[in-house]
Amino acid sequence: MLYWGSFKMQKLAMSFAFPAQLSLKKLKRDSSKKCLMLDLDVRFRQFYSPQEYLLYNMFNHHFFNGSQSVSVYEQFLIEGKNNLAVVMDPPFGGKVEVISHTLQTIDDEYKHLNGQNASDISKFWIFPYFMESQIVSNLPSLAMLDYKVEYTNHSQFQNGPQGRKQGSPVRIFTNVSLQKLKLPAREGYKYCTFCKKWISPENRHCMICNSCTFKDGRTYVHCDQCKSCDP
């Protein structure tokens, strides 16, 4: 995943299976990083210790093993003071309001344990681009990264003959400054000197709108009559 070269983090709390599983394996090979996976899939118990995986429901912030799991979770928040990231890949049908509330609860608990002056948790929320307005409405600190997240086990969410013409609709929403996140140039991503951030190969900067207006994988052109960019 693109974070490894772009954003240094010591602690990484994860939710929901596929990217989490791959990332946890990668982190375990790096002794300088520690990871805690929070997931509803009990099969992870076969592969990870109670210090690495907790049976958890993110829609109501519930730990199934009670105080023992809560203690592991809280200790992880304390150890991650000023250097903690949360990466989540929830089901796309999940209610944005509910997930946002859980993130806010984690924020509150982190601040309660570490003090109000502790650095904010870095958040990476993997979700479809067309949910942007709902996500930003609930969590204004998040912005959409112009990076197409692909899934090897979902043909429509990857490039190829069975994929969408515009590529995967899945993006990453983050509170980390987009200027700090470098996207892979070998995949065609490029740096916009006007917006000061990396953008997708199809995207272009509109000098009239003063923005890189791409959202869904198509290249936009400015319509003077509409006073906006259209595909």
Rosetta silent file (secondary structure, phi, psi, omega in degrees, C-alpha in Angstrom):
SEQUENCE: MLYWGSFKMQKLAMSFAFPAQLSLKKLKRDSSKKCLMLDLDVRFRQFYSPQEYLLYNMFNHHFFNGSQSVSVYEQFLIEGKNNLAVVMDPPFGGKVEVISHTLQTIDDEYKHLNGQNASDISKFWIFPYFMESQIVSNLPSLAMLDYKVEYTNHSQFQNGPQGRKQGSPVRIFTNVSLQKLKLPAREGYKYCTFCKKWISPENRHCMICNSCTFKDGRTYVHCDQCKSCDP
SCORE:     score description
SCORE:     0.000 S_00000001
   1 L     0.000  160.058 -168.432    0.000    0.000    0.000 S_00000001
   2 L   -73.153  -15.702 -174.033    1.149    3.518   -0.663 S_00000001
   3 H   -66.525  -30.548 -166.470    1.592    4.633    2.951 S_00000001
   4 H   -59.036  -44.630 -179.516    4.823    2.798    3.610 S_00000001
   5 H   -85.904  -12.963 -170.518    7.121    5.052    1.627 S_00000001
   6 H  -102.085  -27.606 -171.763    5.070    8.181    2.101 S_00000001
   7 L  -143.969  117.422 -177.602    4.214    8.389    5.759 S_00000001
   8 L   -82.419  131.056  177.704    6.249    7.130    8.700 S_00000001
   9 L  -145.728  146.009 -177.775    4.280    5.638   11.558 S_00000001
  10 L   -96.049  -42.462 -179.262    5.175    3.592   14.582 S_00000001
  11 E  -113.623  144.638 -177.961    1.780    2.289   15.679 S_00000001
  12 E  -143.812  110.594  178.318   -0.973    1.228   13.354 S_00000001
  13 E   -97.243  133.274 -172.188   -4.473    0.208   14.453 S_00000001
  14 E  -127.262  157.976  175.385   -6.522   -1.517   11.774 S_00000001
  15 E  -139.688  143.262  168.181  -10.053   -2.664   11.074 S_00000001
  16 L    71.474   76.215  152.864  -11.680   -4.987    8.590 S_00000001
  17 L    54.997 -100.836 -155.738   -9.761   -7.802    7.025 S_00000001
  18 H   -58.613  -63.396  178.857   -8.198   -7.588    3.603 S_00000001
  19 H   -63.742  -34.104 -179.180   -5.807   -4.596    3.536 S_00000001
  20 H   -60.558  -44.068 -178.401   -5.395   -4.951    7.282 S_00000001
  21 H   -62.219  -46.708 -179.456   -4.203   -8.537    6.958 S_00000001
  22 H   -63.734  -43.161 -176.618   -1.633   -7.719    4.300 S_00000001
  23 H   -68.702  -37.972  179.119   -0.381   -4.651    6.139 S_00000001
  24 H   -62.989  -41.270  177.831   -0.101   -6.457    9.457 S_00000001
  25 H   -61.321  -39.880 -179.875    2.092   -9.112    7.853 S_00000001
  26 H   -68.419  -41.385  179.826    4.311   -6.391    6.429 S_00000001
  27 H   -64.093  -36.501 -178.040    4.520   -4.581    9.748 S_00000001
  28 H   -63.897  -21.597  176.885    5.467   -7.770   11.563 S_00000001
  29 L   -82.980   -8.916  179.921    8.601   -7.910    9.414 S_00000001
  30 L  -112.859  104.022 -174.048    9.534   -4.424   10.629 S_00000001
  31 L   -67.078  -13.998 -179.259   10.507   -4.577   14.301 S_00000001
  32 L   -82.282   -8.012 -176.999   10.275   -0.777   14.636 S_00000001
  33 L  -119.814  149.062  179.352    6.507   -0.859   14.066 S_00000001
  34 E  -129.251  142.708 -175.858    3.691   -2.370   16.081 S_00000001
  35 E  -132.580  143.649  172.501    0.197   -3.157   14.902 S_00000001
  36 E  -125.589  120.791  178.694   -3.139   -3.954   16.512 S_00000001
  37 E   -96.122  130.283  175.583   -5.881   -5.379   14.302 S_00000001
  38 E  -114.477  115.358 -172.611   -9.513   -4.808   15.298 S_00000001
  39 E  -154.621  155.462 -178.495  -11.822   -7.063   13.316 S_00000001
  40 L   -90.223   -5.044 -177.297  -15.042   -9.073   13.465 S_00000001
  41 L   -88.670  109.884 -175.634  -13.546  -12.107   11.704 S_00000001
  42 H   -68.137  -15.324 -178.353  -12.671  -14.730   14.352 S_00000001
  43 H   -64.109  -22.520  179.860  -10.405  -16.590   11.913 S_00000001
  44 H   -66.330  -18.179  177.382   -7.632  -14.094   12.613 S_00000001
  45 H   -60.563  -26.135 -178.861   -7.239  -15.699   16.049 S_00000001
  46 H   -71.805  -21.286 -171.330   -5.446  -18.563   14.312 S_00000001
  47 L  -113.349  -22.641 -173.152   -2.696  -16.288   13.034 S_00000001
  48 L  -128.536  149.264 -178.287   -2.237  -13.470   15.544 S_00000001
  49 L   -75.439  166.328  177.476   -1.710  -13.221   19.280 S_00000001
  50 L   -62.830  -13.984  176.560   -4.160  -11.488   21.692 S_00000001
  51 L   -89.299   -9.278 -178.650   -1.761   -8.532   21.637 S_00000001
  52 L  -111.959  -22.909 -176.306   -2.074   -8.220   17.853 S_00000001
  53 E  -139.418  133.393  176.069   -5.728   -8.988   17.202 S_00000001
  54 E  -126.497  133.742  175.774   -8.956   -8.178   19.081 S_00000001
  55 E   -72.196  120.523 -164.305  -12.432   -9.409   18.164 S_00000001
  56 E  -151.279  143.417  173.887  -14.243   -6.132   17.631 S_00000001
  57 E  -113.266  111.485 -174.983  -17.337   -4.546   16.081 S_00000001
  58 L   -75.650  -14.612 -177.911  -16.545   -1.072   14.791 S_00000001
  59 L   -77.570  -18.410  173.107  -20.196   -0.147   14.269 S_00000001
  60 L  -132.327   12.719  177.965  -20.824    0.020   18.012 S_00000001
  61 L    53.306   49.571 -175.980  -17.199    0.135   19.261 S_00000001
  62 E  -111.377  129.716  174.911  -17.666   -3.160   21.099 S_00000001
  63 E  -100.197  121.039 -170.925  -14.867   -5.476   22.274 S_00000001
  64 L   -72.730  -23.155 -178.419  -16.199   -9.017   22.574 S_00000001
  65 L   -98.738   21.439  170.258  -13.723  -10.230   25.187 S_00000001
  66 L    65.709 -142.974 -170.830  -14.572   -7.516   27.662 S_00000001
  67 H   -62.625  -30.644  179.355  -12.123   -5.784   29.966 S_00000001
  68 H   -63.044  -45.187  178.387   -9.143   -7.862   28.856 S_00000001
  69 H   -69.319  -39.973  178.864   -9.454   -6.642   25.264 S_00000001
  70 H   -60.476  -39.296  179.142  -10.222   -3.089   26.349 S_00000001
  71 H   -62.958  -42.677  177.626   -7.032   -3.099   28.415 S_00000001
  72 H   -62.957  -43.930  179.529   -4.948   -4.179   25.389 S_00000001
  73 H   -61.448  -47.667 -177.863   -6.626   -1.506   23.261 S_00000001
  74 H   -66.445  -38.587  177.938   -6.076    1.276   25.802 S_00000001
  75 H   -64.175  -35.727  177.423   -2.442    0.307   26.344 S_00000001
  76 H   -64.610  -41.185  177.791   -1.943    0.454   22.591 S_00000001
  77 H   -62.696  -39.226 -179.758   -3.368    3.984   22.512 S_00000001
  78 H   -67.352  -45.393  179.727   -1.002    5.015   25.302 S_00000001
  79 H   -64.888  -26.555 -177.916    2.049    3.499   23.596 S_00000001
  80 L   -90.405   12.226 -178.866    1.052    5.218   20.372 S_00000001
  81 L   -52.403  128.674  177.696    0.980    8.720   21.830 S_00000001
  82 L    68.622    4.371 -176.819    1.995   11.264   19.165 S_00000001
  83 L  -153.843   50.236 -173.931    2.685    8.514   16.636 S_00000001
  84 E  -123.652  137.589  176.418   -0.514    6.586   15.979 S_00000001
  85 E  -128.323  146.408  174.805   -2.410    5.875   12.776 S_00000001
  86 E  -118.675  123.950  176.736   -5.755    4.193   12.167 S_00000001
  87 E  -116.452  127.289  179.896   -6.368    2.486    8.821 S_00000001
  88 E  -136.035  144.571  178.881   -9.835    1.112    8.083 S_00000001
  89 L  -132.272   68.433 -175.387  -11.495   -0.618    5.194 S_00000001
  90 L   -72.868  163.556  175.099  -15.103   -1.042    6.378 S_00000001
  91 L   -56.125  137.464 -175.578  -17.901   -2.595    4.299 S_00000001
  92 L   -65.883  -17.404  177.306  -19.034   -0.080    1.700 S_00000001
  93 L   -85.929   -2.197 -179.532  -22.626   -0.483    2.864 S_00000001
  94 L   -67.948  143.666 -179.877  -21.734    0.692    6.361 S_00000001
  95 L   -69.174  125.173 -179.276  -23.361    3.897    7.570 S_00000001
  96 H   -60.370  -39.907 -178.820  -20.918    6.782    7.366 S_00000001
  97 H   -61.038  -40.165 -178.243  -22.472    8.452   10.411 S_00000001
  98 H   -70.203  -45.513  179.041  -21.922    5.351   12.551 S_00000001
  99 H   -62.961  -41.042  178.781  -18.326    4.806   11.427 S_00000001
 100 H   -61.704  -39.624  178.933  -17.576    8.506   11.951 S_00000001
 101 H   -63.850  -39.945  177.829  -18.974    8.290   15.475 S_00000001
 102 H   -63.962  -43.182  177.580  -16.679    5.347   16.229 S_00000001
 103 H   -60.768  -40.660  178.688  -13.660    7.277   14.942 S_00000001
 104 H   -65.861  -37.354  177.505  -14.621   10.228   17.117 S_00000001
 105 H   -63.382  -43.517  177.313  -14.962    7.906   20.116 S_00000001
 106 H   -61.908  -42.193  176.001  -11.463    6.527   19.499 S_00000001
 107 H   -57.215  -48.081 -178.019  -10.177   10.101   19.243 S_00000001
 108 H   -62.320  -42.531 -179.954  -11.822   11.013   22.547 S_00000001
 109 H   -67.678  -37.898  176.925  -10.423    7.949   24.321 S_00000001
 110 H   -62.135  -45.414  179.221   -6.960    8.614   22.910 S_00000001
 111 H   -67.861  -36.786  178.804   -7.043   12.214   24.170 S_00000001
 112 H   -63.165  -39.614 -177.942   -8.421   11.111   27.541 S_00000001
 113 H   -79.290  -31.664 -172.184   -5.535    8.667   28.013 S_00000001
 114 H  -111.903   -6.462 -178.216   -2.760   10.865   26.597 S_00000001
 115 L    95.661  153.008 -175.876   -3.922   14.414   27.290 S_00000001
 116 L   -68.234  -17.704 -179.235   -5.429   17.040   25.031 S_00000001
 117 L   -86.983   -2.825  179.000   -1.993   18.144   23.806 S_00000001
 118 L   -64.819  145.463  178.798   -1.210   14.762   22.252 S_00000001
 119 L   -61.029  147.191 -179.081   -0.796   14.792   18.473 S_00000001
 120 L   -64.102  150.863  172.873   -3.895   13.823   16.519 S_00000001
 121 L   -68.979  133.460  173.937   -4.342   10.267   15.305 S_00000001
 122 E   -80.566  128.023 -174.623   -3.560    9.958   11.598 S_00000001
 123 E  -115.126  139.765  175.339   -6.588    8.439    9.876 S_00000001
 124 E  -133.987  106.726 -176.260   -6.837    6.516    6.597 S_00000001
 125 E  -110.995  116.138 -178.847  -10.387    5.532    5.658 S_00000001
 126 E   -91.187  119.618 -173.342  -10.772    3.411    2.505 S_00000001
 127 E  -162.633  161.048  179.785  -14.160    4.041    0.876 S_00000001
 128 E   -63.904  146.828 -177.713  -15.764    4.859   -2.526 S_00000001
 129 H   -60.951  -30.937 -175.443  -15.185    8.355   -3.925 S_00000001
 130 H   -75.415   -0.413  173.781  -18.925    9.020   -4.257 S_00000001
 131 H   -97.491    8.780 -175.138  -19.251    8.967   -0.459 S_00000001
 132 H   -55.843  -47.700 -175.599  -16.952   11.988   -0.178 S_00000001
 133 H   -61.871  -39.123  179.353  -19.649   14.514    0.728 S_00000001
 134 H   -68.448  -42.015 -179.017  -20.995   12.324    3.534 S_00000001
 135 H   -65.132  -48.652 -178.154  -17.556   11.594    4.956 S_00000001
 136 H   -66.851  -32.015  177.427  -16.384   15.206    4.875 S_00000001
 137 H   -64.617  -38.093 -179.218  -19.714   16.356    6.319 S_00000001
 138 H   -85.689  -32.563 -179.691  -19.241   14.083    9.327 S_00000001
 139 L  -132.874   83.915 -174.910  -15.461   14.437    9.617 S_00000001
 140 L   -61.006  -18.096 -178.973  -14.378   17.793    8.119 S_00000001
 141 L   -75.700  -11.578 -177.847  -10.716   17.089    8.863 S_00000001
 142 L   -90.493  145.247  175.284  -10.632   14.356    6.196 S_00000001
 143 E  -133.181  153.971 -176.483   -9.791   14.939    2.533 S_00000001
 144 E   -87.947  125.274  175.827   -9.872   12.528   -0.402 S_00000001
 145 E   -81.851  135.531 -176.162   -6.553   11.295   -1.740 S_00000001
 146 L   -82.636   60.617 -178.392   -6.497   10.962   -5.533 S_00000001
 147 L  -131.008  128.331 -179.065   -5.382    7.336   -5.411 S_00000001
 148 L   -86.881  114.887  178.686   -7.328    4.371   -6.799 S_00000001
 149 L   -83.848  126.319 -179.799   -7.358    1.502   -4.326 S_00000001
 150 L  -109.933  151.606  179.788   -7.472   -1.869   -6.060 S_00000001
 151 L  -122.257  125.501 -178.889   -8.535   -5.255   -4.684 S_00000001
 152 L   -69.000  -22.649 -178.373   -7.068   -8.475   -6.063 S_00000001
 153 L  -100.526   11.247  175.875  -10.202  -10.404   -5.074 S_00000001
 154 L  -133.695  104.138 -173.611  -12.666   -7.953   -6.698 S_00000001
 155 H   -62.484  -31.327 -179.294  -12.305   -7.727  -10.476 S_00000001
 156 H   -74.279  -15.819 -178.367  -14.398   -4.552  -10.740 S_00000001
 157 H  -104.886   39.292  177.784  -12.089   -2.800   -8.299 S_00000001
 158 L  -157.564  165.152  175.416   -8.932   -3.163  -10.377 S_00000001
 159 L   -74.403  150.215 -179.764   -7.582   -2.396  -13.823 S_00000001
 160 L   138.560  174.602 -176.185   -8.217   -5.003  -16.484 S_00000001
 161 L   -62.158  -27.176 -179.285  -10.872   -6.258  -18.904 S_00000001
 162 L   -95.514   -5.832 -179.056  -13.358   -6.986  -16.113 S_00000001
 163 L   -82.806  170.744  176.564  -12.716   -3.770  -14.234 S_00000001
 164 L   -65.369  149.389 -179.678  -14.543   -0.460  -14.529 S_00000001
 165 L   -59.649  -36.788 -178.676  -13.580    1.696  -17.509 S_00000001
 166 L   -90.813    5.980 -179.165  -12.530    4.484  -15.150 S_00000001
 167 L    86.571 -175.101 -177.428  -10.725    2.105  -12.787 S_00000001
 168 L   -61.095  138.777  177.004  -11.486    1.384   -9.157 S_00000001
 169 L   -86.976    2.811 -174.089  -13.962    3.786   -7.496 S_00000001
 170 E   -89.415  135.694 -178.622  -12.305    3.262   -4.122 S_00000001
 171 E  -129.620 -179.727  176.494  -10.237    6.055   -2.591 S_00000001
 172 E  -119.263  128.608  175.956   -8.514    6.934    0.687 S_00000001
 173 E  -105.832  130.071 -173.125   -9.812    9.674    2.964 S_00000001
 174 E  -145.009  155.035  173.766   -7.250   11.043    5.377 S_00000001
 175 L   -98.060    0.585  174.172   -6.529   13.861    7.804 S_00000001
 176 L   -76.864  139.293  179.358   -2.845   13.768    6.878 S_00000001
 177 L   -54.521  128.426 -179.200   -1.817   16.676    4.655 S_00000001
 178 H   -63.390  -20.965  177.878   -2.086   15.537    1.031 S_00000001
 179 H   -67.227  -22.782 -177.213    1.196   17.344    0.370 S_00000001
 180 H   -88.101  -10.131 -173.283    2.954   14.727    2.519 S_00000001
 181 L  -105.114  104.001 -179.425    1.603   11.720    0.641 S_00000001
 182 L   -86.377  127.558  179.049    3.596   10.859   -2.464 S_00000001
 183 L   -94.333  155.048 -173.285    1.798    8.604   -4.933 S_00000001
 184 L   -68.421  112.957  179.900    3.672    6.070   -7.126 S_00000001
 185 H   -64.114  -29.745 -179.348    4.968    7.758  -10.272 S_00000001
 186 H   -64.700  -18.226  177.053    5.545    4.338  -11.885 S_00000001
 187 H   -96.737    6.923  176.482    1.745    3.950  -11.954 S_00000001
 188 L    97.305   -2.987  178.975    1.330    7.281  -13.729 S_00000001
 189 L   -68.907  147.092 -174.014    0.570    9.489  -10.733 S_00000001
 190 E  -138.197  161.369 -177.599    1.953   13.002  -11.041 S_00000001
 191 E   -97.764  128.489  176.096    2.531   16.067   -8.890 S_00000001
 192 E   -93.342  116.203 -177.858    0.384   19.176   -9.394 S_00000001
 193 L   -72.317  -19.659  178.575    2.488   22.251   -8.666 S_00000001
 194 L   -80.503  -48.600  179.976   -0.636   24.405   -8.323 S_00000001
 195 L   -82.318  -15.956 -178.335   -2.500   22.209   -5.824 S_00000001
 196 L    57.939   48.458  175.903    0.790   21.000   -4.302 S_00000001
 197 E  -155.946  164.083  178.413   -0.352   17.398   -4.153 S_00000001
 198 E   -84.416  142.321 -177.239   -0.111   14.198   -6.176 S_00000001
 199 E  -132.437  167.799 -177.552   -2.921   13.406   -8.598 S_00000001
 200 L   -74.649  163.514 -178.824   -4.020   10.527  -10.824 S_00000001
 201 L   -58.559  -34.686 -176.274   -2.845   10.111  -14.448 S_00000001
 202 L   -80.955  -17.367 -173.391   -6.240   11.230  -15.836 S_00000001
 203 L   -74.555  153.318  175.288   -6.547   14.287  -13.647 S_00000001
 204 L  -146.113  152.254 -179.464   -5.693   17.787  -14.808 S_00000001
 205 E   -85.653  127.917  175.966   -5.600   21.177  -13.138 S_00000001
 206 E   -94.296  117.622 -177.774   -8.295   23.630  -14.202 S_00000001
 207 L   -69.543  -24.633  179.787   -6.910   27.154  -14.046 S_00000001
 208 L   -77.802  -46.838  178.103  -10.433   28.616  -13.941 S_00000001
 209 L   -78.278  -15.958 -176.864  -11.681   26.442  -11.080 S_00000001
 210 L    56.037   46.970 -178.524   -8.183   26.542   -9.544 S_00000001
 211 E  -161.071  156.129  169.072   -8.435   22.861   -8.706 S_00000001
 212 E   -87.611  105.762 -163.235   -7.733   19.384  -10.028 S_00000001
 213 L   -88.666   -1.203  179.759  -11.363   18.558  -10.639 S_00000001
 214 L   -60.226  139.431  174.246  -11.171   14.809  -11.314 S_00000001
 215 L  -131.374  -46.247 -166.868  -13.300   12.598   -9.058 S_00000001
 216 L  -109.485   10.369  177.791  -14.420    9.422  -10.811 S_00000001
 217 L   104.432   -4.351  176.678  -11.563    8.483  -13.142 S_00000001
 218 L  -101.413  157.009  176.260  -12.482   10.589  -16.166 S_00000001
 219 L   -87.701  130.312 -176.682  -10.659   13.668  -17.445 S_00000001
 220 L   -98.121  153.269  171.340  -12.696   16.827  -17.040 S_00000001
 221 E  -126.674  150.338 -177.034  -12.854   19.941  -19.230 S_00000001
 222 E   -81.520  134.104  176.582  -14.131   23.318  -18.142 S_00000001
 223 E  -105.264  113.319 -178.358  -17.521   24.473  -19.442 S_00000001
 224 L   -65.109  -34.829 -178.902  -17.704   28.277  -19.571 S_00000001
 225 L   -68.588  -41.451  179.434  -21.475   28.247  -19.847 S_00000001
 226 L   -82.405  -17.251 -176.338  -21.918   26.019  -16.784 S_00000001
 227 L    59.359   39.308  178.255  -18.989   27.690  -15.006 S_00000001
 228 E  -158.927  171.344  178.427  -17.773   24.292  -13.873 S_00000001
 229 E   -93.271  138.385  179.817  -15.847   21.280  -15.108 S_00000001
 230 E  -131.661  153.496  179.223  -17.703   18.447  -16.823 S_00000001
 231 L   -70.068    0.000    0.000  -16.566   15.057  -18.199 S_00000001
